[in-house]
């Protein structure tokens, strides 16, 4: 009998979703530099591309990318960027209600358009010119689950074609350049199993590598079978019996490897059918491949605190395993944020970044834990891992394109996409990689930034309250606290304000780029429907004052972000009274004059 628990259902679909998402990141013809990179420990800006529309104001539609191109949705338009140099290739336009990139196949961009009748259609575009190659709309028969209702689903994208899963048990292969249906193939075992087991999710056990369609036929009481087909004609290339399964079965695929887990055993195959390795899974762990290179298979392992609770994620681990012997070469903890994926000469992942602004956290109130950019972990083929390497911008992780890490940031007049290239530089204990080029002593003492003279002028008889925990930023111990609170001796909460050293950038330009991406531009995504914006003013170059609403009570608070040379400072208070706004402004203007050598910088 098949288990119908939430965990088993989640496990059954997890691999397929992971395979599709990794495929979208990996599809393309990119390669490595041909020369092994020394231990990666830095990220340099390769290029930056700005769009005139803020992504979160549109509805936070995700971008699509492969090893050569990035498609950025902007409402009724879409920009296609060459990720090798950040050059705009074309701008696509649509009259549809939503216009979403579906991915790349055979050098063609597939896009899903949703009309005002809420029905989806699929179009294909030439990324070099923006010309629409074809457009397919579901027929009226699709409403009765017939005809081309498969157009409402996201395709599996391969280098040489796109394959859709139809709800009636068919796979449909499409020629990406013409839109013609190349082939259809019914998978009766999947259909029969889903009908006999209504609690099993209806999503298919189908995935794709770079050049093959992968289907896992599984039904309780029957042997599971892996079938691999050619996307050009749907013909079976090879298949393997995997044995009967009792509790769980899971399929995942990346560009160069196929992973199948039956109960507690993972098997990894190449596209040609060669078995790379077998490995046992624990009762509270799961394994899947994230890539293969030079005879080494990279596996990600997810461990749970409880077998019955899939939400109790305890740890992620990356394993490098020799395909010929099954011997583990090295393992590394991955953190709980992102999976390591091959990116040219290195493996890269979004990293846990205590102290890092990320995505919508720029709307959060707080200083000590929200002061730096996000970060990535970088590992070379020998398993040498750097400390968390900070991004030079604050934003959200988009994905990998060849050797580049792409990050998205919201700004005053649009959205910035920044490509970061892993590199190596000499570091020492005083200038750790996690500080992105700055030294420990470059970070000033937040309590010394204000000074006794200004405190006396503020007229509240203030007391300095350094935040001890703020001496650690991205795992690095600083000589001074980077956050200092100031409270009046009267004890009134209205008098309390904080000064934060949010980041010390490698240069003034990086400081400006980071600062403008942590300010809460656009609509607040946490306040429900409608567009709730912050009130932002700029009284002087590098000084941004703003108030906005927070939490369920929608209390208003006054904040400031200040750029002064390489330094980015923050000023915050707990309310938005006129006197507090004036105080925040006064302190912010004072900080903007600190220049390249703030007091207490330790130089």
C-alpha positions in Angstrom: 0.0 0.0 0.0 1.2 3.5 -0.7 1.5 5.9 2.2 -0.8 8.9 1.9 0.9 11.0 4.6 2.0 14.6 3.8 5.6 13.6 3.9 5.3 10.8 1.4 3.3 13.0 -1.0 5.9 15.7 -0.6 8.8 13.3 -1.2 7.1 11.9 -4.3 7.0 15.3 -6.0 10.1 16.9 -4.6 12.5 15.4 -7.0 10.6 16.3 -10.1 10.2 19.9 -9.1 13.9 20.1 -8.2 14.9 18.5 -11.5 12.8 21.0 -13.5 14.2 24.0 -11.5 17.8 22.9 -11.8 17.3 22.2 -15.5 16.1 25.8 -16.0 19.4 27.0 -14.4 21.6 24.5 -16.3 20.3 24.4 -19.8 22.6 25.9 -22.4 26.0 25.4 -24.0 28.3 27.2 -21.5 31.5 25.8 -20.4 34.4 26.4 -18.0 37.4 28.7 -18.5 39.6 25.7 -19.2 41.9 26.6 -16.3 41.1 25.5 -12.7 40.2 28.4 -10.5 42.2 28.6 -7.2 40.2 28.4 -4.1 37.3 30.8 -4.8 36.8 33.4 -2.0 35.6 36.6 -3.7 32.8 37.8 -6.0 33.4 40.6 -8.5 30.7 42.4 -10.5 30.8 41.1 -14.1 28.0 43.3 -15.3 24.9 45.1 -14.1 21.6 45.5 -16.0 18.8 47.9 -15.0 15.1 47.6 -15.9 12.7 50.5 -15.6 10.1 48.5 -13.7 10.3 47.1 -10.1 9.7 43.4 -10.1 7.8 43.4 -6.8 5.5 46.1 -8.1 4.6 43.9 -11.0 3.9 40.8 -8.8 7.3 39.3 -8.3 7.3 37.2 -11.4 10.5 35.1 -11.6 13.1 35.6 -14.3 14.3 32.7 -16.4 17.9 32.0 -17.3 20.3 29.5 -18.9 24.0 29.6 -19.5 23.8 32.4 -22.0 20.6 34.3 -21.6 18.4 36.0 -18.9 14.7 36.8 -19.6 13.3 39.5 -17.2 9.5 39.9 -17.0 8.3 43.5 -16.5 4.5 43.4 -16.8 3.6 43.5 -20.5 7.2 43.6 -21.6 10.2 41.3 -21.2 13.9 42.0 -21.6 16.3 39.4 -22.9 19.9 39.8 -21.8 23.1 38.1 -22.9 24.6 36.9 -19.6 28.1 36.7 -21.0 28.4 40.5 -21.1 25.1 42.0 -19.8 24.1 43.3 -23.2 20.4 43.7 -24.0 19.5 41.4 -26.9 15.8 42.3 -27.4 12.7 43.6 -25.8 9.5 41.5 -26.1 6.0 43.0 -25.8 2.6 41.4 -25.2 -1.0 42.6 -24.7 -1.8 39.8 -22.3 -2.7 40.2 -18.6 0.6 38.6 -17.5 3.6 37.8 -19.6 6.0 35.2 -17.9 9.2 33.6 -19.3 8.9 29.8 -19.4 12.5 29.1 -20.2 14.8 28.5 -23.1 14.9 25.5 -25.6 16.9 25.2 -28.8 17.9 28.9 -28.6 14.2 29.9 -28.4 12.5 31.6 -25.5 9.2 30.1 -24.5 6.7 32.4 -22.7 3.4 31.9 -21.1 0.7 34.6 -21.6 -2.4 34.8 -19.5 -5.3 36.6 -21.0 -8.0 38.6 -19.2 -10.2 35.5 -19.4 -7.5 33.9 -17.1 -6.6 31.2 -19.8 -3.0 30.5 -20.7 -1.4 30.4 -24.1 2.2 29.7 -25.1 4.4 31.7 -27.5 8.0 31.3 -28.7 10.3 34.2 -29.4 13.7 34.7 -31.1 15.8 36.2 -28.3 18.2 37.9 -30.7 15.5 39.9 -32.5 12.4 39.8 -30.2 10.3 38.4 -33.1 7.5 36.1 -32.1 7.9 32.8 -33.9 4.6 31.2 -33.1 1.6 31.3 -30.7 -0.6 28.5 -29.5 -3.9 28.9 -27.7 -5.8 26.0 -26.1 -8.7 24.8 -28.2 -12.3 24.9 -26.8 -12.0 21.2 -26.2 -9.4 21.9 -23.6 -12.2 22.9 -21.2 -13.3 19.3 -21.1 -9.7 18.1 -20.5 -9.3 17.2 -24.2 -7.3 18.6 -27.1 -4.3 20.9 -26.2 -5.1 21.5 -22.5 -1.4 20.7 -21.9 -0.6 24.3 -22.9 -1.7 25.4 -19.4 1.2 23.5 -17.9 4.9 24.4 -17.6 7.1 22.5 -20.1 10.2 20.4 -19.5 12.9 22.3 -21.4 15.7 20.5 -23.1 18.5 21.8 -25.4 16.7 20.3 -28.4 13.0 20.6 -27.6 10.2 21.2 -25.1 7.9 18.4 -23.6 4.6 19.1 -21.9 2.7 16.8 -19.6 -1.0 16.5 -20.4 -3.4 15.9 -17.6 -4.9 12.9 -19.5 -1.7 10.9 -19.2 0.1 12.0 -22.4 3.5 13.5 -23.0 3.6 16.0 -25.8 6.8 16.9 -27.6 7.0 20.3 -29.3 9.4 21.7 -31.9 10.5 25.0 -30.2 11.1 26.9 -33.4 7.9 26.1 -35.2 5.4 25.2 -32.4 4.5 22.0 -34.3 3.6 18.9 -32.2 6.3 16.4 -33.0 4.9 13.5 -31.1 2.5 12.4 -28.3 2.9 9.5 -26.1 0.5 8.0 -23.6 1.9 6.7 -20.3 -0.8 4.3 -19.2 0.9 3.1 -16.0 1.0 6.6 -14.6 -2.6 7.3 -15.5 -3.9 4.1 -14.1 -1.9 4.6 -10.8 -3.2 8.1 -10.3 -6.8 7.0 -10.9 -6.5 4.1 -8.5 -4.8 6.1 -5.8 -6.6 9.5 -5.6 -4.4 10.6 -2.7 -1.3 10.4 -4.8 -0.5 13.9 -6.4 -1.5 14.1 -10.0 1.8 15.8 -11.0 3.8 13.5 -13.3 7.0 11.7 -12.4 8.8 13.3 -15.4 11.9 15.3 -15.6 14.6 16.2 -18.1 18.4 16.2 -18.6 20.0 18.3 -21.3 19.1 15.8 -24.0 16.7 13.3 -22.7 13.1 13.1 -21.3 12.9 11.0 -18.2 9.7 9.2 -17.0 9.4 7.1 -13.8 6.5 4.7 -14.0 5.5 3.7 -10.5 2.4 2.2 -8.9 2.1 0.4 -5.6 2.7 -3.3 -5.8 4.4 -3.0 -9.2 8.1 -2.7 -10.1 9.1 0.9 -10.7 10.6 1.5 -14.1 12.7 4.3 -15.4 12.1 5.2 -19.1 14.4 7.6 -21.0 13.2 9.0 -24.3 14.5 11.2 -27.1 12.8 14.6 -27.2 12.9 14.8 -31.0 10.5 11.8 -31.5 9.5 10.4 -28.1 11.2 7.1 -28.9 12.4 5.0 -26.0 16.2 5.2 -25.7 16.6 2.9 -22.7 14.8 1.7 -19.7 15.6 0.0 -16.4 13.5 -2.0 -13.8 14.1 -0.6 -10.4 12.3 -3.2 -8.2 9.1 -3.0 -6.2 8.6 0.0 -3.9 6.7 0.1 -0.6 6.6 3.6 0.8 8.3 6.2 -1.4 9.7 6.7 -4.8 11.3 9.9 -6.1 12.8 11.1 -9.4 15.2 14.0 -10.0 17.3 15.1 -13.0 19.9 17.7 -13.7 21.7 18.5 -16.9 24.1 15.5 -16.8 22.6 13.0 -14.3 19.4 11.2 -13.3 18.6 10.3 -9.7 16.0 7.7 -8.7 15.2 6.9 -5.1 13.1 3.8 -4.3 12.4 3.5 -0.6 15.8 3.9 1.0 18.1 3.5 -2.0 19.4 6.2 -4.4 20.6 5.2 -7.9 22.3 7.7 -10.2 22.5 7.2 -14.0 24.0 9.0 -16.9 21.9 10.1 -19.9 23.2 7.0 -21.7 22.0 4.6 -19.0 25.3 3.9 -17.3 24.8 3.5 -13.5 27.1 5.9 -11.7 26.5 4.9 -8.2 24.1 3.4 -5.6 23.8 4.8 -2.1 21.6 4.0 0.8 19.4 6.7 2.4 18.6 7.0 6.1 15.1 6.9 7.5 15.2 10.6 8.1 17.3 11.7 5.1 17.0 12.2 1.3 19.7 12.3 -1.4 19.6 13.7 -5.0 22.2 14.6 -7.6 23.0 18.2 -8.3 25.5 17.5 -11.1 28.3 15.3 -12.4 31.7 16.3 -13.7 34.9 14.5 -14.5 33.7 11.2 -13.0 32.6 12.9 -9.7 28.9 12.9 -8.8 27.7 15.7 -6.5 24.9 14.8 -4.1 22.8 16.9 -1.8 21.5 15.3 1.4 18.6 16.7 3.3 18.2 15.5 6.9 15.1 15.8 9.0 14.7 16.0 12.8 11.7 13.6 12.6 10.8 11.0 10.0 7.1 12.0 10.3 7.7 15.7 9.9 9.2 16.9 6.6 9.2 20.5 7.8 11.8 19.7 10.5 14.8 20.2 8.3 17.9 19.7 10.4 20.7 20.0 7.9 21.8 20.0 4.3 25.1 18.3 3.2 27.0 18.3 -0.1 28.8 15.0 -1.0 31.4 14.6 -3.8 31.4 10.9 -4.7 33.6 9.1 -7.2 31.4 7.4 -9.8 33.7 4.4 -10.5 34.1 3.4 -6.8 31.3 5.1 -4.9 33.9 6.5 -2.5 33.1 9.8 -0.9 35.9 12.3 -1.6 34.6 15.1 0.6 31.5 16.4 2.3 30.4 19.9 3.3 27.5 21.4 5.2 25.3 23.4 2.9 23.3 25.4 5.4 19.5 25.6 5.0 19.0 28.2 2.3 20.2 26.9 -1.1 21.7 23.9 -2.8 25.2 24.0 -4.2 25.2 23.7 -8.0 28.0 23.6 -10.6 29.0 27.0 -11.9 32.0 26.7 -14.2 35.0 25.8 -12.1 33.2 26.0 -8.8 30.1 24.9 -7.0 28.0 27.9 -5.7 24.9 28.3 -3.5 23.0 31.0 -1.8 24.3 31.0 1.8 22.8 31.6 5.2 23.8 35.2 6.0 23.1 36.2 9.6 23.4 40.0 9.3 22.4 40.1 5.7 19.6 42.0 4.0 18.0 39.7 1.5 15.0 40.3 -0.7 12.0 41.8 1.1 13.9 42.0 4.4 14.7 45.6 3.5 11.1 46.3 4.8 12.0 44.7 8.2 12.7 46.8 11.3 15.9 46.1 13.1 19.6 46.8 13.0 21.8 44.2 14.6 20.7 41.3 12.4 20.0 43.2 9.2 23.1 45.1 8.2 25.0 43.5 5.4 24.2 42.0 1.9 23.3 38.5 1.1 26.1 35.9 0.5 27.1 32.8 -1.4 29.2 29.8 -0.4 31.8 28.8 -3.0 33.6 25.4 -3.3 36.2 24.2 -5.8 36.4 20.7 -7.2 38.8 19.7 -4.5 36.3 20.5 -1.8 38.0 23.6 -0.6 35.3 25.9 0.6 35.5 29.6 1.3 33.8 31.5 4.1 30.5 33.0 3.1 31.3 35.5 0.4 29.1 38.7 0.5 27.3 40.1 -2.5 28.1 43.7 -3.4 24.4 44.4 -3.5 21.5 43.5 -1.3 18.9 41.5 -3.1 17.5 38.1 -3.9 19.2 35.1 -5.6 18.0 34.6 -9.1 20.2 31.7 -10.2 23.3 30.6 -12.0 24.3 31.3 -15.6 27.5 29.6 -16.6 30.1 30.8 -14.1 28.0 33.7 -12.9 25.7 34.2 -9.9 22.8 36.5 -10.7 21.2 38.6 -8.0 18.1 40.9 -8.3 17.8 44.2 -6.4 14.9 46.7 -6.2 16.0 50.3 -6.6 14.4 53.8 -6.8 13.4 53.7 -10.5 13.4 50.0 -11.3 15.2 46.7 -10.8 18.9 45.9 -11.1 20.2 42.5 -12.1 23.8 42.0 -11.1 26.1 39.2 -12.3 28.8 38.2 -9.9 31.9 36.2 -11.0 33.7 34.0 -8.5 37.4 34.7 -8.1 40.4 34.3 -5.8 42.4 36.9 -3.9 45.0 36.6 -1.1 43.4 37.1 2.3 44.7 37.2 5.8 43.1 37.0 9.3 42.6 40.8 9.4 40.9 40.9 6.0 38.6 37.8 5.9 36.7 36.8 2.7 33.4 37.2 4.5 33.9 41.0 4.8 34.2 41.3 1.0 37.6 43.1 0.8 37.3 45.2 4.0 39.4 44.6 7.1 38.2 44.0 10.6 39.6 47.3 11.7 38.0 49.1 8.8 34.7 48.7 10.6 34.1 51.7 12.9 32.7 51.6 16.4 29.1 52.5 16.0 29.0 54.3 19.4 31.9 56.6 18.4 30.1 57.7 15.2 27.7 60.1 16.9 30.1 61.8 19.4 29.5 63.5 22.7 29.0 67.0 21.1 26.1 65.9 18.9 24.5 63.9 21.8 24.6 67.0 24.0 23.0 69.1 21.2 20.2 66.5 21.0 19.3 67.5 24.5 18.2 64.2 26.0 21.1 63.3 28.2 21.7 60.2 26.2 23.4 57.0 27.4 25.3 54.7 24.9 24.2 51.1 24.8 26.5 49.1 22.5 24.9 45.9 21.1 27.4 43.1 22.0 26.0 40.7 19.4 26.7 43.2 16.6 30.4 42.6 16.9 29.9 39.5 14.8 29.1 40.1 11.1 28.8 37.1 8.7 30.7 35.0 11.2 33.6 37.5 11.6 34.4 39.0 15.0 34.9 42.7 14.8 37.0 44.9 17.2 33.9 47.2 17.9 30.2 46.8 18.0 28.6 47.7 14.6 25.3 48.7 16.3 24.8 51.2 19.1 21.6 52.2 20.8 21.2 55.5 22.5 18.6 56.0 25.2 17.7 59.1 27.3 18.1 58.9 31.0 14.4 59.7 31.3 13.6 56.1 30.2 11.1 57.2 27.6 11.0 54.8 24.6 10.3 57.8 22.4 13.9 59.0 22.9 15.6 55.7 21.8 17.4 55.5 18.5 20.0 53.3 16.9 23.1 53.8 14.7 24.3 50.9 12.6 27.3 50.3 10.5 25.4 48.4 7.8 28.3 47.6 5.5 31.9 48.6 4.7 32.2 48.2 1.0 35.5 47.8 -1.0 34.9 51.1 -2.7 32.5 54.1 -2.8 30.7 52.8 -5.9 30.0 49.5 -4.2 28.7 51.3 -1.2 26.3 53.4 -3.2 25.0 50.3 -5.1 24.5 48.4 -1.9 22.8 51.3 -0.1 20.3 52.0 -2.8 19.2 48.4 -2.8 18.4 48.2 0.9 16.1 51.2 0.9 12.4 50.1 0.9 11.4 51.3 -2.6 8.1 50.4 -4.2 5.2 48.5 -2.6 5.5 46.8 0.8 4.8 43.1 0.0 3.8 42.3 3.7 0.9 44.7 4.0 -1.6 42.8 1.8 -3.5 44.2 -1.1 -2.9 47.7 -2.4 0.3 49.5 -2.8 1.7 50.7 0.5 4.9 52.7 0.0 7.5 54.3 2.2 7.9 58.1 2.2 11.4 58.6 1.0 13.3 61.9 0.8 16.9 62.7 -0.1 18.0 66.0 1.5 21.6 65.5 0.5 23.6 63.2 -1.8 24.0 59.9 0.0 21.3 60.6 2.7 18.0 58.8 2.4 15.3 59.5 5.0 12.1 57.3 5.1 9.2 56.3 7.1 7.0 53.3 6.6 4.4 51.0 8.2 5.4 47.8 9.9 3.7 44.7 11.6 0.0 44.0 11.9 -0.7 47.3 13.6 1.0 49.1 10.7 2.9 51.3 13.1 5.0 54.0 11.3 8.7 54.2 12.0 11.5 56.6 11.0 14.7 55.3 9.4 17.6 56.6 7.4 20.3 55.1 5.2 23.5 57.0 4.7 26.4 56.5 2.2 29.7 58.1 3.3 32.6 57.0 1.1 33.0 53.2 1.5 30.7 53.2 4.5 26.9 52.6 4.7 25.3 53.6 8.0 21.7 53.2 9.3 19.7 55.3 11.7 16.4 54.0 13.1 13.8 54.8 15.7 10.8 53.1 17.1 8.1 55.6 15.9 7.4 58.4 13.5 6.7 61.4 15.7 7.8 64.8 14.4 10.6 65.1 17.0 11.9 61.6 16.2 11.9 62.3 12.4 14.0 65.4 13.1 16.4 63.5 15.3 16.9 60.8 12.7 17.5 63.5 10.1 20.0 65.3 12.3 22.0 62.2 13.0 21.9 61.1 9.4 23.2 64.4 8.1 26.0 64.2 10.7 27.0 60.7 9.5 27.1 61.8 5.9 30.0 64.1 6.7 32.2 61.4 8.1 33.9 60.8 4.7 36.4 58.1 4.1 37.8 58.1 7.7 35.0 57.9 10.3 36.0 58.3 13.9 37.0 55.0 15.5 37.8 53.3 12.1 40.9 52.0 13.7 43.3 53.2 11.0 
